[in-house]
Structure formats: C-alpha cells, structure tokens
Amino acid sequence: MINQLGNEIKFEIFYLSLHKYITENLSVMAKKNSGKENIKQQITPNKILNFLKSDTLRFSGGLLLVLFSVYLLLAFTSYFFTGAADQSIIDGATEELGLTNNKIRNYAGSRGAQLASYLINDCFGLASFLIPAFLTVCGLKLMKVRNFRIWKWFIGCSLLLIWFSLFLGFAFNNLYADSFFYWGGRHGHNVSSWLVSQIGSPGMWLLLFAAAIGFLIYVSSKTIIWIRDLLQLKFMKKKEEEEEEDTIGEEKKELNPEPEEQQPDPFEDDSFEVPLKEKPDLITPAKPEADPDMEITIAKEEEQGEDNNIPNEPQFQIEANEDESYQGPELEPYNPKLDLENYRFPTMDLLKRYDNNELTVDMEEQKANKDRIISTLRSFGIEINTIKATVGPTVTLYEITPEQGVRISKIRGLEDDIALSLSALGIRIIAPIPGKGTIGIEVPNSNPKIVAMQSIIGSKKFQESNYDLPIALGKTITNEVFMVDLCKMPHVLVAGATGQGKSVGLNAIITSLLYKKHPAELKFVLVDPKKVEFSIYSAIENHFLAKLPDGEEAIITDVTKVVQTLNSLCVEMDSRYDLLKKAHVRNVKEYNEKFINRRLNPEKGHRFMPYIVVIIDEFGDLIMTAGKEVELPIARIAQLARAVGIHMIIATQRPTTNIITGTIKANFPARVAFRVSAMMDSRTILDRPGANQLIGRGDMLFLQGADPVRVQCAFVDTPEVEDIARYISRQQSYPTAFYLPEYINPDAAGDVVDVDMTRLDPLFEEAARLIVVHQQGSTSLIQRKFSIGYNRAGRIMDQLEKAGVVGPSEGSKARQVMCLDENDLEMRLNSL
C-alpha cells in the first residue's frame, strides 16, 4: 500500500509539472506570434526609407564604392602591362574565364581584365580612369569624409570623359596600328573619325578647343575675365607701364642729384631716416619759399620745362632730409663676408655616424607594454577604449583614450604603479595631451637609439632652414628633427644634474650655429669657470670669438674678467641701441639690411653688427662667487639685448632658487631641463614637475610657452668638436678676435693719470684725426682701426685727453670729443 501510494503521488507530481510546462510554452508561443504580427504591422514604407538613409548603410555603401574604385584602378593599371597577353583569352570562349587555370595575368583577375578591356578598349580609352575617380568621390560623400557636390562632379567627369576620349582618339589615331588598345577607346576612335570626315582636322581642333573653353567657363567664371585680359593684351600694357615707371624713376634720380658733401657738424643729427611724423611740413604741400632745398630742386625742374605746380607733389618730402638720400660710393651692396670670402663651412664628414642610429620598432616590446598598461589600469577599475603607440629614439608615447566618466586625476595618480608593472626606469604621464582628447604615457625604450649630430645637421629641415640663428637640439618622440630660432627665444636657461647631457647640449648648440653662420655674422662670448668645457674652441678665436681688448684669452675663466665682460656687453648693447636710434630701425636685422644697402654712413659711426651669443657654462659658480655683480648685468642684457642681436645661454647643474632667481627666470623664457633628482628642482626650472622623471643621457624637456616638448638631445662627441674647430682654424681668419668695447669702472674714473706729453705715440696724430672725424672718443675704435693692443690704445687715449682732444672718462660711455672739426684739431696740435 505504501509503495502504491508513493507511485500515485509521483505520478500526480509529474502530471502537474507537465501541465505547467505545456501552459508556459503555449503562452510564450502566443506572445511570439503576437510580437511577429506587431512587427509586421509596424513595418511601413517610411521605415524602409529611414533604414536606407541610415548612417550605417550609407557608410557601408560608401566604403564598398571606395574599395570597388580601388579594384578598378588596379585592373586598369594592370591592363597596360598584361592586356596584350590577356586579349586573346578575353575575346575567346567566356567559359574559360570561369576556370581556375584561366591564364589571365591581370592583377585583378579575369573579371577585372574583362572590365578593363571593356571600359578602356571598347568604350573610352585612357579617360576611363575618371570612372574610379568619380566612384571614390561618391564613396567619400556617403561615408561623410568629404562634402562633395555630386551633381557637379558627375557633370564634370562625364564631360571630361567624352572630351578626353575624343581628343585621344583624334590626336593619337596613328598609334592604333602599333598598340593592342585604342587610346581613346572605340568610342573616341569612331566618333572622332566621323567628325573629321564632316568638318576636317582643323575643324576638329577648333571644336575640341571650344569645348575645353566651355568646360573651363562651367568650372569657374573667372575664365571669362582671364580670356578678356588675354584678348585685350593687358599683359603687354602692364609690361609697358613698368618700363615707363622705371624710366620716370631714372629721370627723377637725374633731376634730383645728391647734395654736395659738407664738413660733418658734431651738433647735427646724423640720422639717415627721419620719420614723417617728425616733419609734418613734408607731408602737406608747401610753398617753394618754405624750404631752400626744395627751392633748388624746383629751379632745376623749371630748366627742364616742367610744370610750376610740381612742388605740390609728395616726392619732394625726401629732398628735405640730407641723410635720407645718402648712398655709398659703390653701387653694389656692402658684403660683410668679403674679408673672408673664401671661408668654407664645416663638412658633414667631420661628424660621426653611429651604427645604433636607425630607428627600429620592437613589436613584441610594444605589445607587452600595451597589455601591461591595460591590465594595470583595469586592476584599478579604469577601462580604456583605444591605445596607440608612437615610437621615438629613446621613449615611446602610448596615447590612451579612457572610457567616458573616468577622472584624469585618477590615472595621473597611478604613475608609480604603471612604472612598477612595466619595470621601467621612470615614466611620465601627460594628462591630457595638449590639443588632443587623449592621455599620454611616456615609457623608456629597452634599447634606446643614439641621435647622432650628423643625422640632425644633414637633415633637410636643418639644411633648408631660414632661421637667423638656427639651433638643432635633437629629435622628438615622433622622430622629427627639433629646431628653434635663438633670435625668437631670445635667451635660454639650461639646467640639469651632473652627467645628464648638459655639456653635450651646449656643444650641440654651438655646433649647429657653426654649421650655419659665417664668421662675419656671428661671434661667441664663452664663459667657462670650470676651465675645461670650452677650451676646445680656443682654436677658432680669430674667427668666431669675442673678448675684451686687454683680454689674453678669449675663453673667459676668471670671475673678475666675467664681470668686466658682462659690463662690456652692456656698453656694446647701449652703443648698438644708439646706432639703431640714429638709423630709425627697430632691430639689428633691419639695421644690417640698411647698412648692406649702403643707406647708413660709416663715417658717422655706423657699422655692420654681427650677432653675439653669450654662453655661460656654470652659472651657479659665478653667482656663488660674484653674486649681484654678475646677476645684474645678465638681467639687464636679458631684458634689453634682444633687439640688438645679443643673446644669452646660461647653464647650471644646481637648479636651486638661490641660483635661478626670480629675476633670471623672468628674463629667460626658453628653458631646457635635463634630468634632475628632485621634483623641486624641476619646478625651479620649468615651474612644473617632469624633469625628475627623465631617463638621463640627453633626455630633456624644452619649454617655450605653455607646454614642454620632450626631446632626445643630439650627441656630439669631443673629438667631433675638435675636428670642426681644427677645420675652421686652418682657414683664413681675422687678425684678432672681435673686440668688445672697453669698460671703465665708474669708481676709478676720477683717478689722475700722469702722462708724459714729450714722448707722444707715433700714431698720436692719426688717432686724433680718427677721433675727430668719427666724433667718438673710444679706445676700442683706435684699437680696431690701427690693429694695436689695448694697452697702447689706452696710452694714446690718455695723451689725447691731456692734449684736450677728448674729455675725461665717463664710465661706460664714450669720451666727449672736444674738437669740432679738423681745423680746430690742427690748432690744438700746433699749440703742443
């Protein structure tokens, strides 16, 4: 009984379960059927149109069109090389084309060969290449890559297809016998042959020409204007007008000769250009009696029979300024390189080539680093959408795009964790990368490459650069040559720990300038407290170096000489500003252009100004020993000297706040930071961290503006620099180094000097005449003109002061000249 009861209970449970299962399935099937009916009811023509207009379908269709056009281009191109061999197979039985071994040589297969043969040979010839071009335009339009006007492209391509087919069929009709295809296709051949039979060959050329003009008018309405100008011979009239203007200009020069040379007046302004705002009477027409110079000019033009109203013309505004019309005795421009016209720039074979120079990509390393970055970020709950690697010489940049909602600060805080997972020396996170919607993770390469100076100097970018002072620093992460113009920087602060590439960077700067500038255009002032860094450049002293007149060595190592040199540079800066003021120009480039064109009078102190680059190797040592005596002239030069062509580069291995003060940072906008040990040092140099995360050995950050650029500094070894200096030193040079102006300490200006006037220097009288003519009491002027030493020139200046030719010393300023002219000088000399 118990067993039977248990069986009945089991049967009931099975029955209930089966009933429930069938009921549920029937309800689900009913819902599905009702859903299908609803879907059928919801499908409407509008929804079909919306589906056809969907972005996915349009993009897919556009992509297929682009791919098909590429396939056509491949088939057309291959047809010219394989069409002759495939022609017999294509013209034969079509069943053979479907076989695997059809012996078709066309790269696009049998169907591509058929398409090419049909469109090129049977239809439009070479003009058929317009078909894949139009299909590409349609595809890009559907993909929304470019916004083309499809109808205009369709009409334009159709007209060009027909025109080129007719042109090729007519112009190359004689080539059909030697070719396996028609250059204009059968369409071009047949239609052009019929047209020639109707209107002849000349008529055919005229028809093609008219069709081409009509097409150009359709493309651009400016074609009509161009044709009108061509038919009116405007280009001939323009040429005649230019010739007339040249003739009038020459006549004006003949009618307005230069004024006679007069004795220079020391009280006269020796400027050569006076701004019109200072001479308002020259802008408005004036009466002849208002200006005697204009009166003379009028008289000469009246003799030529000109109209008496000519004084009202504006060209007479130039005649009122004597210096404005100054022109040197020679017609050709002044050549500052003439003294060393045979100078040759260093050659490329002086620089080394390194085997470990070519950039290679280790795909296994890149993939492993990508996977580790993704897994590390994922372990902290950060998912990324994309990751892209850019391989540089020593560092690889991984650009990641995090998912929406991820905080940048969260990724920035994982810097140490990512470095740990990658087993890297140090990584740098850029969050975000400026100008991009990505985050950058810079990871050092396991096998870094050497950026040779030879690859930088020999690059097209450096060779074709038109910078005034080009500096090639190295290569960026994208393996591009990184160059800057020192004139635009205009001063540079270089800092980094010992042994991180600072000295190599300075040598790279000097080397790049030596490869680009002539000795007449550039001078260096090298300060080397360590006495060993710049000694290799002593060989080019007479070519490129500048020094004090009484300096024994051009490489400055003594701290007291550094102070004198910096103050001398301040004197040079003030002197250059005075010359710029007299020449009415704003910078040294404009001044030199004016001087080269002989619009500045050398007799009034004007001269060609070379750029002066001051490089201080260990600035920290100077600050510790000289303090404010060094900092103040450096700050003054940095503030003012840009316009006069004096630029400073200071380097230090101790980037602390007591070395790199606020005054120095404010006046050195360009910074180069090599690796430092502490974040605080990086903030001192760059005002931000980053330099403490570099890997050393020339890895650096360059900052000029908002965001720093990571650069691998070019490597130039000491033997390379020695070879370059030796190559330059073997060439013709100047007699001496470039002498900076003398600087006299104002505290010692009142000392009385005992001068023996009974033993005058043999050059005394010549020096006196030189001073009076130039109206400039400068010892350096005597030293340069007579090629004598500083001590002798100083004694001559003391004798001139005793004789009353010049006044006492006024510190950094030039002495006042007491003689007005040479007659006054002769009277003073006779009274001795």
URGI-V415002 format. One record per residue. N is the residue number from 1. OMEGA is omega as a letter, one per 40 degrees, with the letter a starting at -180 (NA if undefined). Layout:
BEGIN
n-><N | N>
omega-><OMEGA | OMEGA>
END
This chain:
BEGIN
n-><1 | 2 | 3 | 4 | 5 | 6 | 7 | 8 | 9 | 10 | 11 | 12 | 13 | 14 | 15 | 16 | 17 | 18 | 19 | 20 | 21 | 22 | 23 | 24 | 25 | 26 | 27 | 28 | 29 | 30 | 31 | 32 | 33 | 34 | 35 | 36 | 37 | 38 | 39 | 40 | 41 | 42 | 43 | 44 | 45 | 46 | 47 | 48 | 49 | 50 | 51 | 52 | 53 | 54 | 55 | 56 | 57 | 58 | 59 | 60 | 61 | 62 | 63 | 64 | 65 | 66 | 67 | 68 | 69 | 70 | 71 | 72 | 73 | 74 | 75 | 76 | 77 | 78 | 79 | 80 | 81 | 82 | 83 | 84 | 85 | 86 | 87 | 88 | 89 | 90 | 91 | 92 | 93 | 94 | 95 | 96 | 97 | 98 | 99 | 100 | 101 | 102 | 103 | 104 | 105 | 106 | 107 | 108 | 109 | 110 | 111 | 112 | 113 | 114 | 115 | 116 | 117 | 118 | 119 | 120 | 121 | 122 | 123 | 124 | 125 | 126 | 127 | 128 | 129 | 130 | 131 | 132 | 133 | 134 | 135 | 136 | 137 | 138 | 139 | 140 | 141 | 142 | 143 | 144 | 145 | 146 | 147 | 148 | 149 | 150 | 151 | 152 | 153 | 154 | 155 | 156 | 157 | 158 | 159 | 160 | 161 | 162 | 163 | 164 | 165 | 166 | 167 | 168 | 169 | 170 | 171 | 172 | 173 | 174 | 175 | 176 | 177 | 178 | 179 | 180 | 181 | 182 | 183 | 184 | 185 | 186 | 187 | 188 | 189 | 190 | 191 | 192 | 193 | 194 | 195 | 196 | 197 | 198 | 199 | 200 | 201 | 202 | 203 | 204 | 205 | 206 | 207 | 208 | 209 | 210 | 211 | 212 | 213 | 214 | 215 | 216 | 217 | 218 | 219 | 220 | 221 | 222 | 223 | 224 | 225 | 226 | 227 | 228 | 229 | 230 | 231 | 232 | 233 | 234 | 235 | 236 | 237 | 238 | 239 | 240 | 241 | 242 | 243 | 244 | 245 | 246 | 247 | 248 | 249 | 250 | 251 | 252 | 253 | 254 | 255 | 256 | 257 | 258 | 259 | 260 | 261 | 262 | 263 | 264 | 265 | 266 | 267 | 268 | 269 | 270 | 271 | 272 | 273 | 274 | 275 | 276 | 277 | 278 | 279 | 280 | 281 | 282 | 283 | 284 | 285 | 286 | 287 | 288 | 289 | 290 | 291 | 292 | 293 | 294 | 295 | 296 | 297 | 298 | 299 | 300 | 301 | 302 | 303 | 304 | 305 | 306 | 307 | 308 | 309 | 310 | 311 | 312 | 313 | 314 | 315 | 316 | 317 | 318 | 319 | 320 | 321 | 322 | 323 | 324 | 325 | 326 | 327 | 328 | 329 | 330 | 331 | 332 | 333 | 334 | 335 | 336 | 337 | 338 | 339 | 340 | 341 | 342 | 343 | 344 | 345 | 346 | 347 | 348 | 349 | 350 | 351 | 352 | 353 | 354 | 355 | 356 | 357 | 358 | 359 | 360 | 361 | 362 | 363 | 364 | 365 | 366 | 367 | 368 | 369 | 370 | 371 | 372 | 373 | 374 | 375 | 376 | 377 | 378 | 379 | 380 | 381 | 382 | 383 | 384 | 385 | 386 | 387 | 388 | 389 | 390 | 391 | 392 | 393 | 394 | 395 | 396 | 397 | 398 | 399 | 400 | 401 | 402 | 403 | 404 | 405 | 406 | 407 | 408 | 409 | 410 | 411 | 412 | 413 | 414 | 415 | 416 | 417 | 418 | 419 | 420 | 421 | 422 | 423 | 424 | 425 | 426 | 427 | 428 | 429 | 430 | 431 | 432 | 433 | 434 | 435 | 436 | 437 | 438 | 439 | 440 | 441 | 442 | 443 | 444 | 445 | 446 | 447 | 448 | 449 | 450 | 451 | 452 | 453 | 454 | 455 | 456 | 457 | 458 | 459 | 460 | 461 | 462 | 463 | 464 | 465 | 466 | 467 | 468 | 469 | 470 | 471 | 472 | 473 | 474 | 475 | 476 | 477 | 478 | 479 | 480 | 481 | 482 | 483 | 484 | 485 | 486 | 487 | 488 | 489 | 490 | 491 | 492 | 493 | 494 | 495 | 496 | 497 | 498 | 499 | 500 | 501 | 502 | 503 | 504 | 505 | 506 | 507 | 508 | 509 | 510 | 511 | 512 | 513 | 514 | 515 | 516 | 517 | 518 | 519 | 520 | 521 | 522 | 523 | 524 | 525 | 526 | 527 | 528 | 529 | 530 | 531 | 532 | 533 | 534 | 535 | 536 | 537 | 538 | 539 | 540 | 541 | 542 | 543 | 544 | 545 | 546 | 547 | 548 | 549 | 550 | 551 | 552 | 553 | 554 | 555 | 556 | 557 | 558 | 559 | 560 | 561 | 562 | 563 | 564 | 565 | 566 | 567 | 568 | 569 | 570 | 571 | 572 | 573 | 574 | 575 | 576 | 577 | 578 | 579 | 580 | 581 | 582 | 583 | 584 | 585 | 586 | 587 | 588 | 589 | 590 | 591 | 592 | 593 | 594 | 595 | 596 | 597 | 598 | 599 | 600 | 601 | 602 | 603 | 604 | 605 | 606 | 607 | 608 | 609 | 610 | 611 | 612 | 613 | 614 | 615 | 616 | 617 | 618 | 619 | 620 | 621 | 622 | 623 | 624 | 625 | 626 | 627 | 628 | 629 | 630 | 631 | 632 | 633 | 634 | 635 | 636 | 637 | 638 | 639 | 640 | 641 | 642 | 643 | 644 | 645 | 646 | 647 | 648 | 649 | 650 | 651 | 652 | 653 | 654 | 655 | 656 | 657 | 658 | 659 | 660 | 661 | 662 | 663 | 664 | 665 | 666 | 667 | 668 | 669 | 670 | 671 | 672 | 673 | 674 | 675 | 676 | 677 | 678 | 679 | 680 | 681 | 682 | 683 | 684 | 685 | 686 | 687 | 688 | 689 | 690 | 691 | 692 | 693 | 694 | 695 | 696 | 697 | 698 | 699 | 700 | 701 | 702 | 703 | 704 | 705 | 706 | 707 | 708 | 709 | 710 | 711 | 712 | 713 | 714 | 715 | 716 | 717 | 718 | 719 | 720 | 721 | 722 | 723 | 724 | 725 | 726 | 727 | 728 | 729 | 730 | 731 | 732 | 733 | 734 | 735 | 736 | 737 | 738 | 739 | 740 | 741 | 742 | 743 | 744 | 745 | 746 | 747 | 748 | 749 | 750 | 751 | 752 | 753 | 754 | 755 | 756 | 757 | 758 | 759 | 760 | 761 | 762 | 763 | 764 | 765 | 766 | 767 | 768 | 769 | 770 | 771 | 772 | 773 | 774 | 775 | 776 | 777 | 778 | 779 | 780 | 781 | 782 | 783 | 784 | 785 | 786 | 787 | 788 | 789 | 790 | 791 | 792 | 793 | 794 | 795 | 796 | 797 | 798 | 799 | 800 | 801 | 802 | 803 | 804 | 805 | 806 | 807 | 808 | 809 | 810 | 811 | 812 | 813 | 814 | 815 | 816 | 817 | 818 | 819 | 820 | 821 | 822 | 823 | 824 | 825 | 826 | 827 | 828 | 829 | 830 | 831 | 832>
omega-><a | i | a | i | i | i | i | i | i | a | i | i | i | a | a | i | i | i | i | i | a | a | i | i | i | i | i | i | i | i | i | a | i | i | i | i | i | i | i | a | a | i | a | i | i | i | i | i | i | i | i | i | a | a | a | a | i | i | i | i | i | i | i | i | i | i | i | i | i | i | i | i | i | a | a | a | a | a | a | a | a | a | a | a | a | a | a | i | a | i | a | a | a | a | a | a | i | a | i | a | a | i | i | a | a | a | a | i | a | a | i | i | i | i | a | a | a | a | a | a | a | a | a | i | a | i | i | i | i | a | i | i | i | i | i | i | i | i | i | i | i | i | a | i | i | a | a | i | a | a | i | i | a | a | a | i | i | i | i | i | a | a | a | i | i | a | a | i | a | a | a | a | a | a | a | a | a | a | i | i | i | a | i | a | i | i | a | a | a | a | a | i | i | a | i | i | a | a | i | a | i | i | i | i | i | i | i | i | i | i | i | i | i | i | i | i | i | a | a | i | i | i | a | i | a | i | i | i | a | a | i | i | a | a | i | i | i | i | i | i | i | i | i | i | i | i | i | i | i | i | i | i | i | a | a | a | i | i | a | a | a | i | a | a | a | a | a | i | a | i | a | i | i | i | a | a | i | a | a | a | i | a | i | i | a | i | a | a | a | a | a | i | i | i | i | a | i | a | a | a | i | i | i | i | a | a | a | i | a | i | a | a | a | a | a | i | a | a | a | a | a | a | a | a | a | i | a | a | a | a | a | a | i | a | a | a | a | a | i | a | i | a | i | i | i | a | a | a | i | a | a | i | a | i | a | a | a | a | i | a | i | a | i | i | a | a | i | i | i | a | a | i | a | a | i | i | a | i | i | i | a | i | i | a | a | i | a | a | i | a | i | a | a | a | i | i | i | i | a | i | a | i | a | i | i | i | a | a | i | i | a | a | a | a | a | i | i | i | i | a | a | a | a | i | i | i | i | a | i | a | e | i | a | i | i | i | a | i | a | i | a | a | i | i | i | i | a | a | i | i | a | i | i | i | i | a | a | a | i | a | a | a | a | a | i | i | i | i | a | i | i | a | a | a | i | i | i | i | i | i | a | a | i | i | a | a | a | a | e | i | a | i | a | a | i | i | a | i | a | i | a | a | i | i | i | i | i | i | a | a | a | i | i | a | a | a | i | i | i | a | a | i | i | i | a | i | a | i | i | i | a | a | a | a | a | a | i | a | a | a | a | i | a | a | i | a | i | a | a | a | i | a | a | i | a | a | a | a | i | i | i | i | i | a | i | i | i | i | i | i | i | i | i | i | i | i | i | i | i | i | i | a | i | i | a | a | a | i | i | a | a | i | i | i | i | i | i | i | i | a | i | a | i | i | a | a | i | a | i | i | i | i | i | a | i | a | a | a | a | i | i | a | a | a | a | i | a | i | i | a | a | i | i | i | a | i | a | a | a | a | a | a | a | i | i | a | a | i | i | a | i | i | i | a | i | a | i | i | i | a | i | i | i | a | a | a | i | a | a | a | i | a | i | a | i | a | a | i | i | i | i | i | i | a | a | a | i | i | i | a | i | a | i | a | i | i | i | i | a | i | i | a | i | a | a | a | i | i | i | a | i | a | i | a | i | a | a | i | i | i | i | i | i | i | i | i | a | a | a | a | i | a | i | a | a | i | i | a | i | a | a | i | i | i | a | a | a | a | a | a | i | a | i | a | i | a | i | a | a | i | i | a | a | a | i | i | i | i | i | a | a | i | a | a | a | a | a | i | a | i | i | a | a | a | a | i | i | a | a | a | i | i | i | i | i | i | i | i | i | i | i | a | i | i | i | i | i | a | a | i | a | a | i | a | i | i | a | a | a | a | a | i | i | i | i | i | a | i | i | a | a | NA>
END
